[in-house]
């Protein structure tokens, strides 16, 4: 693609229009014909892209539809790079109070299960310690983060307590539960302030959850590319509705997908009509419902996430309220 040619130029024009290409999955794209009311399918193979248009099928050339997909992929990667979130490092060279850089180390603060460096400022004569996010905690940040990691990988509170005890940290299982509540709320508050950068293909699935002995649906929505958990809602088993899930997904991401992948549950079809269907074909989301066990149209990614949900549910031995089903994990399992 070093030398320009007419097909390449036409492909670039198609990609820049923004509404001519639909990304079905990681290897399959649908490109609208520029002369007929049909769509051509472009598939990425081990030997390159193939297209079912006459230009590629009979002339065996790289057609404008393939070039448009290549340009589209390049543009998408550029957008992802531009939207990367950069977190600035904590500056430990200045005073927390007066921002003076005339500081020095001033001993160690002994916590119940760890040591934290203290600093003193020569300008305002105040002492401080940098323990961002763990201020006022009796246990060290290492102990707290280890406990959270163990809990969210499936361990029970008492098993986490036993592990910390082997590491020399004496805390109760109730204390660990307090850590989980505190830091999941902090994560949720942070995530609620940002608009996640997700792809244009989403997956939805549901699981049965027993809340106080009553079966309920928990609907989950996940981005296919990043596996970001976009939204989750709980409904009663009778009269369940997935519309609130799709609506919440649009609110969180400030967009709607080009492709939504679900199973054959009727609620998804109704919700799709309400939230994603559009009269104009260019702005209409494609709904894929025919899920296979093998190939590109499976829902394995979503089923894997639901498996983690089930593992967590077993550990907590059932749910006592509706909100608990939405708090089994933090807002986004990263």
C-alpha positions in Angstrom: 0.0 0.0 0.0 2.9 2.3 -0.6 1.7 3.5 -4.1 -1.7 5.2 -4.5 -4.2 3.6 -6.9 -7.9 4.3 -7.8 -9.2 1.5 -5.6 -7.2 2.7 -2.7 -8.5 6.2 -3.0 -12.1 5.0 -3.3 -11.5 2.8 -0.2 -10.3 5.8 1.8 -13.3 7.8 0.8 -15.6 5.0 1.9 -13.8 4.7 5.3 -14.0 8.5 5.9 -17.7 8.6 5.4 -18.1 6.8 8.6 -21.5 5.0 7.9 -20.5 2.6 5.1 -18.7 0.0 7.2 -20.1 -2.2 10.0 -17.7 -4.3 12.1 -19.5 -7.6 12.8 -16.7 -9.1 14.8 -12.9 -9.2 15.1 -12.5 -10.7 11.6 -15.7 -9.8 9.6 -16.9 -6.5 8.2 -19.9 -5.5 6.2 -19.2 -2.8 3.6 -22.1 -1.1 1.7 -21.9 -1.1 -2.1 -21.5 2.3 -3.6 -23.5 1.5 -6.7 -26.1 -1.1 -5.5 -28.4 -1.5 -2.5 -26.5 -4.4 -1.1 -23.6 -5.0 1.3 -20.4 -6.9 0.6 -18.7 -9.0 3.3 -15.0 -8.5 4.0 -13.3 -11.2 6.0 -9.8 -11.2 7.5 -8.0 -14.5 6.9 -4.4 -15.8 7.6 -3.4 -14.9 4.0 -5.1 -11.4 4.0 -8.5 -9.9 3.4 -11.1 -11.5 1.1 -14.3 -9.9 -0.3 -17.3 -11.4 -2.0 -17.6 -8.5 -4.5 -17.2 -9.2 -8.2 -14.0 -7.1 -8.4 -12.2 -9.3 -5.9 -13.9 -12.6 -6.8 -13.3 -12.5 -10.5 -10.3 -10.1 -11.0 -8.5 -11.3 -7.9 -7.5 -7.8 -6.9 -7.6 -5.9 -3.7 -10.9 -4.1 -4.1 -12.0 -0.8 -2.7 -14.0 -2.5 0.0 -10.9 -4.2 1.4 -9.0 -1.0 1.2 -11.9 0.8 3.1 -11.7 -1.8 5.9 -7.9 -1.4 6.1 -8.3 2.4 6.4 -11.1 2.0 8.9 -8.9 -0.2 11.2 -6.1 2.3 11.0 -8.5 5.2 11.9 -9.9 3.2 14.8 -6.4 2.5 16.2 -5.5 6.2 15.9 -8.7 7.2 17.9 -7.8 4.6 20.6 -4.4 6.1 21.0 -5.8 9.6 21.2 -8.3 8.6 23.8 -6.0 6.8 26.2 -6.3 8.0 29.8 -3.0 9.2 31.3 -2.8 9.2 35.1 -0.2 11.6 36.5 2.1 10.1 39.1 1.9 11.4 42.7 4.4 14.1 43.4 6.2 13.2 46.6 8.7 16.1 46.3 6.4 18.8 47.7 4.6 19.4 51.0 0.9 18.4 51.1 -0.1 21.6 52.8 2.0 24.5 51.4 3.4 22.8 48.3 6.9 23.7 49.2 9.7 21.5 47.9 11.7 22.1 51.1 10.9 18.8 52.8 12.7 16.0 54.5 12.1 12.6 55.8 10.8 12.6 59.4 10.7 9.1 60.8 8.3 6.2 60.2 4.7 5.9 61.1 4.0 2.5 62.5 0.6 1.1 61.5 -0.8 -2.0 62.9 0.5 -4.1 60.0 3.0 -1.9 58.2 5.3 1.1 58.2 4.7 4.3 56.3 7.3 7.0 55.6 6.6 10.4 57.2 7.8 13.8 55.9 8.2 17.2 57.5 8.1 20.6 55.8 10.8 23.2 56.7 8.6 26.0 55.6 5.2 25.4 57.4 6.8 23.0 59.9 4.0 20.4 59.4 4.4 16.7 59.1 2.6 14.5 56.6 2.7 11.1 55.0 1.7 10.1 51.4 -0.6 7.2 51.6 -3.0 8.1 48.8 -6.3 6.4 49.1 -5.4 4.7 52.4 -5.4 7.6 54.8 -6.6 6.7 58.3 -6.4 3.0 57.6 -4.9 0.9 60.4 -3.6 -1.7 58.0 -1.0 -1.2 55.3 -1.9 -0.6 51.6 -0.2 -3.9 50.8 -2.4 -5.9 53.1 -5.6 -4.2 51.9 -4.8 -4.7 48.2 -3.9 -8.3 48.8 -7.2 -8.9 50.6 -9.2 -7.2 47.7 -7.3 -9.3 45.1 -8.0 -12.5 46.9 -11.7 -11.7 47.5 -12.4 -10.8 43.8 -10.6 -14.0 42.6 -13.2 -16.1 44.5 -12.0 -16.5 48.1 -14.4 -16.1 51.0 -13.9 -13.4 53.6 -12.7 -16.0 56.2 -10.2 -17.6 53.7 -8.8 -14.1 53.1 -8.6 -13.6 56.8 -6.6 -16.8 57.1 -4.2 -15.8 54.3 -3.5 -12.4 55.9 -2.9 -14.1 59.3 -0.2 -16.3 57.7 1.4 -13.0 56.4 1.4 -11.6 60.0 -1.7 -9.4 59.6 -4.4 -9.9 62.3 -7.8 -8.6 61.1 -11.3 -9.9 61.3 -13.4 -11.0 58.4 -15.8 -8.0 59.2 -12.8 -5.6 58.7 -12.1 -7.2 55.3 -15.8 -6.8 54.3 -15.5 -3.1 55.2 -12.5 -2.8 52.9 -14.4 -4.4 50.1 -17.4 -2.0 50.6 -15.2 1.1 50.9 -13.0 0.5 47.9 -15.6 -0.8 45.5 -17.6 2.4 46.2 -14.5 4.5 45.5 -13.9 2.6 42.2 -17.6 3.1 41.2 -17.5 6.8 42.1 -14.4 7.2 39.8 -15.9 5.2 37.0 -19.1 7.1 37.1 -17.2 10.3 36.4 -15.6 9.0 33.2 -17.0 8.0 29.8 -15.4 4.7 28.9 -13.8 4.3 25.5 -15.4 1.2 24.1 -15.7 -0.4 20.7 -18.7 -0.6 18.4 -19.7 -4.3 19.1 -21.4 -5.1 22.4 -22.5 -8.5 23.9 -25.4 -9.0 26.3 -26.4 -12.1 28.3 -28.4 -13.0 31.4 -28.1 -15.3 34.4 -30.6 -16.6 36.9 -29.9 -15.4 40.4 -31.8 -16.4 43.5 -32.5 -13.4 45.8 -34.2 -14.3 49.1 -35.4 -17.5 47.4 -36.9 -15.8 44.4 -35.4 -16.3 40.9 -34.5 -13.1 39.1 -32.7 -12.2 35.9 -29.4 -10.3 36.0 -28.7 -8.8 32.6 -25.1 -7.8 31.8 -23.7 -5.7 28.9 -20.0 -6.1 27.9 -17.8 -4.5 25.2 -16.6 -7.1 22.8 -13.2 -5.5 22.2 -12.1 -4.3 25.7 -14.3 -6.6 27.7 -15.4 -3.6 29.8 -18.5 -4.3 31.8 -20.7 -1.5 30.5 -23.9 -2.0 32.5 -25.8 -4.5 34.6 -29.4 -4.5 35.8 -31.6 -7.0 37.7 -35.3 -7.8 36.8 -37.9 -10.2 38.1 -38.1 -13.5 36.3 -41.7 -12.8 35.3 -42.1 -9.8 33.1 -38.3 -9.2 32.7 -37.3 -6.4 30.4 -33.8 -5.8 28.8 -34.6 -2.3 27.7 -33.2 -0.8 30.9 -29.9 -2.6 30.2 -29.5 -1.1 26.7 -30.7 2.3 27.9 -28.1 2.3 30.7 -25.4 1.2 28.2 -26.1 4.2 26.0 -26.1 6.6 29.0 -22.8 5.2 30.3 -20.9 5.3 26.9 -22.7 8.2 25.3 -23.1 6.1 22.1 -24.8 3.2 20.7 -23.1 0.1 19.1 -23.0 -0.8 15.5 -23.5 -4.5 16.4 -25.2 -6.1 19.5 -24.8 -9.8 20.1 -27.3 -11.7 22.2 -28.9 -15.1 22.6 -32.5 -15.8 21.4 -34.2 -14.5 24.5 -37.3 -12.5 23.4 -36.5 -9.6 25.8 -33.5 -8.7 23.7 -35.5 -8.4 20.5 -38.1 -6.1 22.1 -35.3 -4.0 23.8 -33.5 -3.8 20.5 -36.5 -2.4 18.8 -37.0 0.2 21.5 -33.4 1.4 22.0 -31.3 0.6 18.9 -33.6 0.1 15.8 -33.7 3.1 13.5 -35.6 3.8 10.3 -32.4 4.9 8.5 -30.3 1.9 7.6 -27.0 3.7 8.1 -27.7 4.5 11.7 -29.4 1.1 12.6 -27.6 -1.3 15.0 -27.2 -4.8 13.7 -28.7 -7.4 16.1 -27.0 -10.8 15.9 -29.2 -13.5 17.7 -28.1 -16.7 16.0 -25.4 -17.8 18.4 -23.3 -20.9 17.6 -21.2 -23.0 19.9 -18.2 -22.6 17.5 -16.9 -20.0 15.1 -17.1 -16.2 15.3 -20.8 -16.0 16.3 -20.4 -17.6 19.7 -21.0 -15.8 23.0 -18.0 -17.4 24.9 -16.6 -14.1 26.2 -19.9 -13.2 27.9 -20.4 -16.8 29.2 -16.9 -16.5 30.7 -17.9 -13.4 32.6 -21.1 -15.0 33.8 -19.0 -17.9 35.0 -17.0 -15.5 37.3 -20.4 -14.2 38.5 -21.5 -17.7 39.4 -18.2 -18.4 41.2 -18.6 -15.3 43.3 -22.3 -16.2 44.0 -21.2 -19.6 45.4 -18.7 -17.9 47.7 -21.2 -15.5 49.2 -23.8 -18.3 49.5 -26.7 -16.6 47.8 -27.9 -13.0 47.7 -30.0 -11.3 50.3 -31.2 -8.2 48.3 -31.4 -7.0 44.7 -28.5 -4.6 45.0 -26.2 -7.4 46.1 -26.4 -9.0 42.6 -24.9 -5.7 41.2 -22.2 -5.6 43.9 -20.7 -9.1 43.5 -18.0 -7.4 41.5 -16.8 -3.8 41.4 -18.3 -1.7 38.6 -15.8 -3.0 36.1 -13.8 -6.1 36.6 -10.4 -4.9 35.4 
